[in-house]
Every structure is written in structure tokens, then in C-alpha cells.
Amino acid sequence: MIEALLFAAAEPLDIDSIAARLPEGADVGALIEDLQKMYAPRGVNLVRLANKWMFRTADDLTFLMEREAVQQRKLSRAAMETLAIIAYHQPVTRAEIEEIRGVSVSKGTLDVLMETGWVRLRGRRKVPGRPVTYGTTEEFMIHFGLENIGDLPGHEELRAAGLLEANLPPDFDVPTPSAEGGDGDGDFSEDEPEQEYGEALDDHLESAGEAEVAEKAG
């Protein structure tokens, strides 16, 4: 039954969602463990990412998807560096990203990351000016195969992947991310009015417009 639920679901399911569809008293953990073992030697594996369960192509067969991957939009090095900084320092403001990189965030970089679905507006920093903060999404963890944000690779792994090579200062430090992906300072709460999110989005768009004007002036 769990197998059918996961195949039919449009998105990964957490334990509670699975349990709600099973007979009362079912040992969901044991059932998932058995199913995971059954699929372990197959071309499709049952994996837990972002604390949710889903079927995914086995790691040793991902080369079969290379043709599809080539068609996907490739991020610039600046965008990948910005994404790495957001992942490790979230929630983080645009000014903080620029301070860490040592250069300004070029126009459109944050927009591109938000369009991929990997970055979202987290809220506002509780300081004068209340700047907008950014953080990663559930889609980010699923795409990069992370069970939780604490599974992010360390400094050497990031360098090997080419994410810390360009303009980052020599003393750049990769912090250990928390399981929550930040201290939550400035996050939007579920009961917060949509107007608050809209205002933050307006600020994001306005700052992008200011950056465009500055670039043209330069």
C-alpha cells in the first residue's frame, strides 16, 4: 500500500501523510524499512529527502539521465557561489551575501535562483531597515539529495565541486548549518498575513531595479 501511495503521489510524502492513509496501528517505520530493503538492489530506490519519502533513480544509474540534464538551464558560477552562501548562512540578506563574496550580487542572480525553486524569501532581518532574507527550499534539498540541511558537504567538498574558487575571500569559512537551516530569525510564520510576504517580495524586486540602474550608470 505504501508503494502505491508513493508512486501515485505528485510529491514526496512524510511519515504522517503516509500513516494517515494506512490502517490504524500500522507500523509505518517497519513497513518503509522493508520496502526500502526490497528496492535497494533495483534501478529505483526508496529514499528519504527533506524528511519525506520518494522513489528515485539509483545513484549508479543516474548517467542514464545525462541527456535530460544537458537540456536543463545551467547556473553561472556566481549563481552557484551565491546558492552555496545562502545554503550555509541562511537566513541571509543580499548585503551579507555581497560581504561574504567580496563582490556585489549581479542583477538577476537571486531572481534566477528563486526561479529554479531552490531559494525563497525567508522574511526580514530584525534590524533597522528590515532587509529581506533568503533561504533554501525543500526542492533544493530534494534536488541535491539532502535528507536535511545538516547534510550539506564541508569546505573541501565544496571546493572540489567548484563552488568556492572564484571571488571568495581566502578566510571564507563554511559554517556548520543547523538542522533548521538557520536560526529562523525573521521567518514568515504560517499565521502571518500574505501582505507581509508581498511587501518583502516588493522590496526584493525594488532592490533588483536599483541594481540595474546602478549598473547602467556605471
Stockholm file with secondary structure:
# STOCKHOLM 1.0

chainA/1-218         MIEALLFAAAEPLDIDSIAARLPEGADVGALIEDLQKMYAPRGVNLVRLANKWMFRTADDLTFLMEREAVQQRKLSRAAMETLAIIAYHQPVTRAEIEEIRGVSVSKGTLDVLMETGWVRLRGRRKVPGRPVTYGTTEEFMIHFGLENIGDLPGHEELRAAGLLEANLPPDFDVPTPSAEGGDGDGDFSEDEPEQEYGEALDDHLESAGEAEVAEKAG
#=GR chainA/1-218 SS CHHHHHHHCSSCBCHHHHHTTSCTTCCHHHHHHHHHHHHTTSSEEEEEETTEEEEEECGGGGGGGHHHHHHSCCCCHHHHHHHHHHHHHCSEEHHHHHHHHSSCCCTTHHHHHHHHTSEEEEEECSSTTCCEEEEECHHHHHHTTCSSGGGCCCHHHHHHTTSSSSSCCTTCCCCCCCTTSSCCTTBCCTTSCHHHHHHHHHHHHHHHHHHHHHHHHC
#=GC SS_cons         CHHHHHHHCSSCBCHHHHHTTSCTTCCHHHHHHHHHHHHTTSSEEEEEETTEEEEEECGGGGGGGHHHHHHSCCCCHHHHHHHHHHHHHCSEEHHHHHHHHSSCCCTTHHHHHHHHTSEEEEEECSSTTCCEEEEECHHHHHHTTCSSGGGCCCHHHHHHTTSSSSSCCTTCCCCCCCTTSSCCTTBCCTTSCHHHHHHHHHHHHHHHHHHHHHHHHC
//
